[in-house]
């Protein structure tokens, strides 16, 4: 059966209550009462007849029962009528309220457009009070206040558009918004509603302690040009907050102690050219915070002491060309942080004293061409730090005094072509650190004074063609360090005065055809150092005055076709040094003034066809075990 009754339409706001039309309700009520009376009469007659068994019911009794029942029905209908009348009266009252609220809205909006600042202030308070009293249109009232902040604003009296008292009006709006974002549980809260500040100019204001838990909050394209703007101790736990395309040119904007636990916060494509933006002590435990493609050309940006335990923070594609950017003493224990494809050309970026203990931090594809970037004193104990495909062409990158005790750190396929990169006095005690397939073609890269006691550090297949790479005074006491398959064609690589006491250091399959590689004054007390299957065809390789006192050092199966390889003044007093199956067909190899006193030195199965292999003024003691292979044996010195 088709329902022919008019469809009820749900109404929002304060309007007349939803009631059926009288022309439809009255006939229906009459029919219902008539049917009820007829049914009650016959029902009462049947009931009374059953009670008086065999005797017909008295008409008076039937009528009395029916009248009593109808009286009760009438009372119910009267109550329904009274309820309907009450609803109608409430509807009338609600319409009056709605009319009053509308009039209040129109008056407040008119006051906001007044020339006098005092009148505009009254309009601000009136609109805010209206938003509290009118939940159905609260968003509209908020939109009006936000729209006021988006209007053109000049802080310079000489400029067009300047209005006296305007700054106080704008700060009052911000203060009112701040007060309504403190507690999401209150009936008048504005948390979760939309706030649109797109393109607004801020020269002060306090949003501290605000809760951004839903809705959309837009500071897109805003300008922070002066004064102090505070978001200290705010909570970003849902919704979207958008600062993308904003300009921070002179103000102090502070997010100290804020918590980013959910939602999405975007500073993409923003410009930081002056002033100070401070996220010190903030916590990133969820959600997404993005500064991608932003430009940091001046001022100070600080994340000092912040902690990231989850979520994603991205600075990918950003340019650091003059500002001071501070992540010092920060903790990265979870989540993901990206600086990939960024350009560091000036200014200072500081991660000193930071702890990387579980998150993934990526600087891959970045370029360092100027300024100073510091990771000094940082600690990598877990997680992943990725600097692969990075270019160091200028400026200074400082990883000195850093501790690599766990996790994975990648510098693979990076290019060191200029500037200064320092890993001096760092400690590699665990985890895996990769410099494999990197190119060292210029500048200065220093690992001097570093300690390798555990884990794995790989420079395999790297190319040293220019500049200076310094591993001098380093201590190799454990773990594995790989230079296998490396190529040395120019520049200078120094392991001078380093100590090899344990672990494995692998230079096998290396190619030396230019530049200088310096192992002079190195001490080999233990562990394994492997130069097997290497090719020495040019350049200078020096082991002068090195001490081979306990390590296993292998030059087996190597080829000497050019260049200079010098062991002059070296002391072979312990351990094993092997030149087995090597081919000496060119160049100069010098063992002049060396001392063979206790180690095993083996030239067995080697071949000598041309070039110079010299043992002038070398000394051999009876305790030494030397297999001279193709070279004339040097008899042990006569004991006195």
C-alpha positions in Angstrom: 0.0 0.0 0.0 1.4 3.4 -1.0 1.9 5.8 1.8 0.1 9.0 0.8 0.9 11.0 3.9 3.2 14.0 3.3 6.8 13.2 4.0 8.2 14.7 7.2 11.3 16.8 6.6 13.9 17.1 9.4 14.6 20.7 10.3 17.7 22.0 12.0 17.8 25.0 14.3 15.1 26.6 16.3 11.9 26.5 14.3 8.2 25.5 14.7 8.0 21.8 15.9 7.2 19.1 13.4 3.4 18.6 13.7 0.8 17.1 11.4 -1.6 19.6 9.8 -4.9 20.3 11.6 -7.0 19.5 8.6 -5.6 16.0 8.6 -5.4 15.4 12.3 -9.1 16.6 13.2 -11.0 14.2 10.9 -8.6 11.4 11.8 -9.2 12.0 15.5 -13.1 12.0 15.1 -13.0 8.8 13.2 -10.7 7.3 15.8 -13.0 8.4 18.7 -16.2 7.1 16.9 -14.6 3.7 16.2 -13.4 3.5 19.8 -16.9 4.3 21.1 -18.5 1.8 18.9 -16.1 -0.9 19.9 -16.2 0.0 23.6 -20.0 -0.2 23.6 -20.2 -3.7 22.1 -17.2 -4.8 24.1 -18.8 -3.7 27.4 -22.1 -5.3 26.5 -20.4 -8.6 25.8 -18.4 -8.4 29.0 -21.4 -7.7 31.2 -23.4 -10.4 29.5 -20.7 -13.0 30.4 -20.7 -11.8 34.0 -24.5 -12.2 34.3 -24.6 -15.7 33.0 -27.7 -16.4 31.0 -29.1 -12.8 31.5 -28.9 -9.9 29.1 -26.8 -6.9 30.2 -28.6 -3.8 31.4 -28.3 -1.0 28.9 -27.6 1.5 31.7 -24.5 -0.5 32.8 -23.2 -0.7 29.3 -23.7 3.0 28.7 -22.1 3.8 32.1 -19.0 1.7 31.3 -18.7 3.2 27.8 -19.0 6.8 29.1 -16.4 6.2 31.8 -13.9 4.8 29.2 -14.6 7.6 26.8 -14.0 10.1 29.6 -10.6 8.6 30.1 -9.8 8.7 26.4 -11.0 12.4 26.4 -8.6 13.1 29.2 -5.7 11.6 27.2 -6.7 13.6 24.1 -6.9 16.7 26.2 -3.4 16.1 27.5 -2.2 15.5 23.9 -3.8 18.8 22.9 -2.1 20.6 25.7 1.3 19.0 24.7 0.7 20.1 21.1 -0.1 23.6 22.3 3.1 23.7 24.4 5.1 22.6 21.3 3.5 25.4 19.3 4.3 27.9 22.0 7.9 26.7 22.1 8.1 26.9 18.4 6.9 30.5 18.6 9.5 31.2 21.3 12.2 29.5 19.2 11.2 31.6 16.2 11.5 34.7 18.3 14.9 33.5 19.6 16.0 32.9 16.0 14.9 36.3 15.0 16.7 37.8 17.9 19.9 35.8 17.2 19.7 36.9 13.5 19.3 40.5 14.6 22.3 40.1 17.0 24.4 38.7 14.1 23.5 41.5 11.8 24.3 44.1 14.4 27.7 42.5 15.4 28.6 42.2 11.7 27.8 45.9 11.2 29.9 46.8 14.2 32.9 44.9 12.8 32.8 47.1 9.8 32.8 50.4 11.7 35.5 53.0 11.4 36.0 53.4 15.2 38.2 50.7 16.8 36.1 50.7 20.0 33.0 49.9 18.0 34.8 47.1 16.2 36.0 45.7 19.5 32.3 45.7 20.7 31.5 43.8 17.5 34.2 41.2 18.2 32.8 40.5 21.7 29.3 40.4 20.4 30.1 38.0 17.6 32.0 35.7 20.1 29.1 35.8 22.6 26.7 35.0 19.7 28.8 32.0 18.8 28.4 30.7 22.3 24.6 31.2 22.4 23.9 29.9 18.9 25.4 26.4 18.5 23.6 25.8 15.2 25.4 28.8 13.6 28.6 28.7 15.7 30.8 27.9 12.6 29.3 30.9 10.8 30.2 33.3 13.6 33.8 31.8 13.8 34.1 32.3 10.0 33.3 36.0 10.4 35.9 36.5 13.0 38.5 34.6 10.9 37.5 36.6 7.8 38.3 39.8 9.7 41.8 38.6 10.4 42.2 37.8 6.6 41.4 41.4 5.7 44.3 43.6 4.4 46.3 44.9 7.4 49.0 47.5 7.6 51.2 48.1 10.7 52.9 51.2 9.3 51.0 54.5 9.8 52.3 55.9 6.5 51.0 53.0 4.4 47.5 52.9 2.8 45.0 50.9 4.8 46.4 51.7 8.2 43.7 52.1 10.9 44.3 53.2 14.5 43.5 50.6 17.1 43.4 47.8 14.5 46.1 45.8 16.1 44.2 45.7 19.4 41.1 44.5 17.6 43.0 41.7 15.9 44.8 40.6 19.1 41.4 40.5 20.8 40.0 38.1 18.1 43.1 35.9 18.6 42.7 35.9 22.3 39.0 34.9 22.1 39.9 32.1 19.7 42.6 31.0 22.1 40.2 30.9 25.0 37.8 28.7 23.1 40.5 26.1 22.1 41.6 25.2 25.6 39.1 22.5 26.7 37.3 20.3 24.1 34.8 19.1 26.8 33.1 22.4 27.4 29.8 23.2 25.7 31.1 26.4 24.1 34.4 24.9 22.8 35.6 25.7 19.3 37.8 22.6 19.1 37.1 20.5 16.1 35.6 23.4 14.1 37.2 25.0 11.0 39.5 28.1 11.4 40.5 29.8 8.2 43.4 32.3 8.5 44.5 32.0 4.9 46.7 34.9 3.8 46.3 36.6 7.2 49.1 38.9 8.6 50.1 38.2 12.2 52.2 40.6 14.2 51.4 39.0 17.6 49.0 36.7 19.3 48.7 33.9 21.8 47.5 30.4 20.8 49.4 28.7 23.7 47.8 25.6 25.2 45.3 25.3 22.3 43.9 21.9 21.3 43.7 21.2 17.6 41.8 17.9 17.7 39.7 18.0 14.5 38.4 20.2 11.7 40.6 22.2 9.3 42.8 25.0 10.6 44.4 27.0 7.8 47.3 29.5 8.1 48.0 28.9 4.4 49.9 31.9 2.9 50.0 33.7 6.2 52.7 36.3 7.0 54.4 36.3 10.4 56.2 39.6 10.2 56.6 41.0 13.7 55.8 40.6 17.3 55.5 37.3 19.2 53.1 34.5 18.3 52.9 31.6 20.7 51.6 28.1 20.2 53.5 26.9 23.3 52.2 23.7 24.9 49.6 23.2 22.2 48.3 19.8 21.2 47.9 18.7 17.6 45.9 15.5 17.9 43.7 15.4 14.8 42.4 17.2 11.8 44.6 19.3 9.6 46.6 22.4 10.4 48.0 24.1 7.3 50.8 26.6 7.4 51.9 25.9 3.9 53.2 28.8 1.8 53.6 31.0 4.9 56.3 33.6 5.4 58.2 34.0 8.7 60.1 37.2 8.2 60.6 38.9 11.5 58.4 37.6 14.3 59.0 35.2 17.0 56.8 32.1 16.6 57.0 29.6 19.3 55.8 26.0 19.5 57.8 25.2 22.7 56.6 22.0 24.4 53.9 21.3 21.9 52.7 17.7 21.2 52.1 16.4 17.7 50.3 13.1 18.1 47.9 12.8 15.2 46.5 14.6 12.2 48.5 16.4 9.6 50.4 19.7 10.0 51.9 21.3 6.9 54.5 24.0 6.6 55.2 23.0 2.9 56.7 25.7 0.6 57.1 28.1 3.5 59.8 30.8 3.7 61.8 31.4 6.8 63.8 34.5 6.2 64.0 36.2 9.6 62.9 36.2 13.2 62.8 33.0 15.2 60.6 29.9 15.0 61.0 27.7 18.0 59.9 24.0 18.4 62.2 23.4 21.3 61.1 20.6 23.6 58.3 19.5 21.3 57.1 15.9 21.0 56.3 14.2 17.7 54.6 11.0 18.6 52.2 10.5 15.6 50.6 12.1 12.6 52.5 13.9 9.8 54.4 17.2 10.1 55.8 18.5 6.8 58.2 21.3 5.9 58.9 20.0 2.4 60.2 22.4 -0.2 60.6 25.2 2.4 63.3 27.8 2.2 65.4 28.6 5.3 67.3 31.7 4.3 67.5 33.7 7.5 66.5 33.9 11.1 66.6 31.0 13.6 64.6 27.7 13.6 65.0 25.5 16.7 63.9 22.0 17.4 66.5 21.7 20.2 65.6 19.0 22.8 62.7 17.8 20.8 61.7 14.1 20.7 60.3 12.1 17.8 58.9 8.6 18.8 56.5 8.0 16.0 54.8 9.6 13.0 56.5 11.4 10.1 58.4 14.7 9.9 59.6 15.8 6.5 61.9 18.6 5.3 62.4 16.9 1.9 63.4 19.3 -0.9 64.1 22.2 1.4 66.8 24.8 0.9 69.0 25.9 3.8 70.8 29.0 2.6 71.3 31.3 5.5 69.4 30.5 8.6 70.5 28.9 11.9 68.6 25.6 12.1 69.0 23.8 15.5 68.1 20.1 16.2 70.8 19.8 18.9 70.2 17.3 21.8 67.1 15.9 20.0 66.0 12.3 20.3 64.9 10.2 17.3 63.5 7.0 18.8 60.8 6.1 16.3 58.9 7.3 13.3 60.5 8.8 10.2 62.3 12.1 9.6 63.2 13.2 6.0 65.7 15.8 4.8 66.1 14.0 1.5 67.0 16.0 -1.6 67.6 19.2 0.5 70.2 21.8 -0.3 72.6 23.2 2.4 74.4 26.2 0.9 74.8 28.6 3.8 74.0 29.2 7.4 74.3 26.7 10.2 72.4 23.4 10.7 73.0 21.8 14.1 72.2 18.2 15.1 75.0 18.0 17.7 74.4 15.8 20.7 71.3 14.2 19.2 70.4 10.6 19.7 69.3 8.3 16.9 68.0 5.2 18.6 65.1 3.7 16.6 63.8 6.0 13.9 64.5 6.3 10.3 66.3 9.6 9.4 67.0 10.3 5.7 69.3 12.9 4.2 69.6 11.0 0.9 70.2 13.0 -2.2 71.0 16.2 -0.3 73.7 18.6 -1.3 76.1 20.4 1.0 77.8 23.3 -0.9 78.3 25.9 1.9 77.6 26.8 5.5 78.1 24.4 8.4 76.2 21.2 9.3 77.0 19.6 12.6 76.3 16.2 13.9 79.1 16.4 16.4 78.7 14.3 19.5 75.7 12.5 18.2 74.9 8.8 18.9 73.5 6.2 16.5 72.5 3.2 18.4 69.5 1.8 16.4 67.3 2.5 13.5 68.5 3.9 10.2 70.2 7.1 9.1 70.5 7.5 5.4 73.0 10.0 3.8 73.3 8.0 0.5 73.7 9.8 -2.8 74.7 12.9 -0.9 77.0 15.5 -2.4 79.6 17.4 -0.3 81.0 20.1 -2.5 81.6 22.9 -0.1 81.1 24.2 3.4 81.6 22.1 6.5 79.9 18.9 7.6 80.9 17.8 11.1 80.4 14.3 12.5 83.3 14.5 14.9 83.0 12.7 18.3 80.0 10.7 17.0 79.3 7.3 18.3 78.1 4.6 15.9 77.0 1.7 18.2 74.0 0.2 16.4 71.6 0.5 13.6 72.4 1.2 9.9 74.0 4.4 8.6 74.4 4.9 4.9 76.7 7.3 3.1 76.9 5.0 0.1 77.3 6.4 -3.4 78.0 9.9 -2.0 80.3 12.4 -3.6 83.0 14.3 -1.6 84.2 16.9 -4.0 84.9 19.9 -1.8 84.6 21.5 1.6 85.4 19.8 4.8 83.7 16.6 6.2 84.8 15.5 9.6 84.3 12.1 11.4 87.4 12.7 13.5 87.5 11.0 17.0 84.3 9.1 16.2 83.6 5.7 17.6 82.4 2.8 15.5 81.5 0.1 18.0 78.5 -1.6 16.5 75.9 -1.5 13.7 76.7 -1.0 10.1 78.0 2.1 8.5 78.3 2.2 4.7 80.4 4.5 2.5 80.5 2.0 -0.3 80.8 3.2 -3.9 81.4 6.8 -2.8 83.6 9.2 -4.7 86.3 11.2 -2.9 87.4 13.7 -5.5 88.1 16.9 -3.6 87.9 18.7 -0.3 89.0 17.2 3.0 87.4 14.2 4.7 88.7 13.3 8.1 88.4 10.2 10.2 91.5 11.0 12.2 91.6 9.7 15.7 88.5 7.5 15.2 88.1 4.1 16.8 86.8 1.0 15.1 86.0 -1.6 17.8 82.9 -3.4 16.5 80.2 -3.6 13.8 81.0 -3.0 10.2 82.2 0.0 8.3 82.4 -0.3 4.5 84.2 1.8 1.9 84.1 -1.0 -0.6 84.2 0.0 -4.3 84.9 3.7 -3.4 86.9 6.0 -5.6 89.6 8.2 -4.2 90.6 10.5 -7.0 91.3 13.9 -5.4 91.2 15.8 -2.2 92.3 14.4 1.1 90.9 11.5 3.2 92.5 11.2 6.6 92.3 8.1 8.8 95.5 9.0 10.7 95.8 8.1 14.3 92.8 5.8 14.1 92.5 2.6 16.2 91.2 -0.6 14.5 90.6 -2.9 17.5 87.5 -4.9 16.4 84.8 -5.3 13.9 85.2 -5.2 10.2 86.3 -2.3 8.0 86.1 -2.8 4.2 87.9 -0.9 1.5 87.8 -3.9 -0.9 87.5 -3.0 -4.5 88.4 0.6 -3.9 90.2 2.8 -6.5 93.0 5.2 -5.7 93.8 7.5 -8.6 94.5 10.9 -7.1 94.5 13.0 -3.9 95.9 11.8 -0.6 94.5 9.0 1.7 96.3 8.7 5.0 96.3 5.9 7.7 99.5 7.3 9.2 100.1 6.4 12.8 97.0 4.2 13.0 96.9 1.1 15.2 95.6 -2.3 14.0 95.2 -4.5 17.1 92.1 -6.7 16.2 89.3 -7.1 13.8 89.4 -7.2 10.1 90.5 -4.4 7.7 90.0 -5.4 4.1 91.8 -3.6 1.2 91.6 -6.6 -1.2 91.1 -6.1 -4.9 92.0 -2.4 -4.6 93.5 -0.5 -7.5 96.3 2.0 -7.0 97.2 4.0 -10.1 97.6 7.5 -8.7 97.6 9.8 -5.7 99.1 9.0 -2.3 98.1 6.4 0.2 100.0 6.7 3.5 100.3 4.0 6.1 103.6 5.3 7.6 104.2 4.8 11.2 101.2 2.5 11.5 101.3 -0.3 14.1 99.9 -3.8 13.3 99.6 -5.6 16.6 96.7 -7.9 15.9 93.8 -8.7 13.7 93.8 -9.1 10.0 94.7 -6.5 7.3 94.1 -7.7 3.8 95.6 -6.2 0.6 95.4 -9.4 -1.5 94.6 -9.2 -5.2 95.4 -5.5 -5.3 96.9 -3.7 -8.2 99.7 -1.2 -7.7 100.2 0.6 -11.1 100.8 4.2 -10.1 100.9 6.7 -7.4 102.7 6.4 -4.0 101.8 3.9 -1.3 103.8 4.3 1.9 104.2 1.8 4.8 107.4 3.6 5.9 108.4 3.0 9.5 105.3 0.9 10.1 105.5 -1.8 12.7 104.2 -5.3 11.9 104.2 -6.9 15.3 101.3 -9.3 15.5 98.8 -8.8 12.8 98.2 -11.0 9.8 98.8 -8.7 6.8 98.3 -10.1 3.3 99.5 -8.7 0.0 99.1 -12.1 -1.6 98.2 -12.3 -5.3 98.8 -8.6 -5.8 100.3 -7.0 -8.9 103.1 -4.3 -8.9 103.3 -2.7 -12.4 104.1 0.9 -11.6 104.2 3.7 -9.1 106.0 3.5 -5.8 105.3 1.2 -2.8 107.5 1.8 0.2 108.1 -0.2 3.3 111.3 1.7 4.1 112.3 1.6 7.8 109.4 -0.8 8.6 109.8 -3.3 11.4 108.6 -6.9 11.0 108.8 -8.2 14.5 105.8 -10.4 14.8 102.7 -11.8 13.1 102.6 -12.8 9.4 103.1 -10.7 6.3 102.4 -12.4 3.0 103.4 -11.4 -0.5 102.7 -14.9 -1.9 102.0 -15.3 -5.6 102.5 -11.6 -6.2 103.8 -10.3 -9.5 106.5 -7.6 -9.6 106.7 -6.3 -13.2 107.3 -2.6 -12.8 107.4 0.4 -10.6 109.5 0.6 -7.4 109.0 -1.4 -4.3 111.2 -0.5 -1.4 112.1 -2.4 1.8 115.2 -0.3 2.4 116.4 -0.1 6.0 113.6 -2.5 7.2 114.1 -4.9 10.1 113.0 -8.5 10.0 113.2 -9.6 13.6 110.4 -12.1 14.5 107.6 -12.2 12.0 106.9 -14.5 9.1 107.4 -12.7 5.8 106.6 -14.8 2.7 107.3 -14.0 -0.9 106.8 -17.6 -2.0 105.5 -18.3 -5.5 105.9 -14.6 -6.4 107.4 -13.5 -9.8 109.8 -10.7 -10.6 110.3 -9.6 -14.2 111.2 -5.9 -14.1 111.0 -2.8 -12.0 112.9 -2.2 -8.8 112.5 -4.2 -5.6 115.0 -3.0 -3.1 116.1 -4.3 0.3 119.1 -2.0 0.8 120.4 -1.8 4.4 117.7 -4.1 5.6 118.4 -6.3 8.6 117.3 -9.9 9.3 117.6 -11.6 12.7 117.7 -15.3 13.2 114.2 -15.2 14.8 112.7 -14.0 11.6 111.2 -16.5 9.1 111.5 -15.0 5.7 110.7 -16.8 2.4 112.5 -14.7 -0.2 110.9 -16.2 -3.3 112.4 -14.7 -6.4 114.6 -12.2 -4.4 118.1 -12.7 -3.2 118.1 -13.9 0.4 119.5 -11.6 3.1 121.4 -13.6 5.6 120.7 -13.0 9.3 123.0 -10.6 11.0 126.0 -12.1 12.8 125.5 -12.2 16.5 128.3 -10.6 18.4 
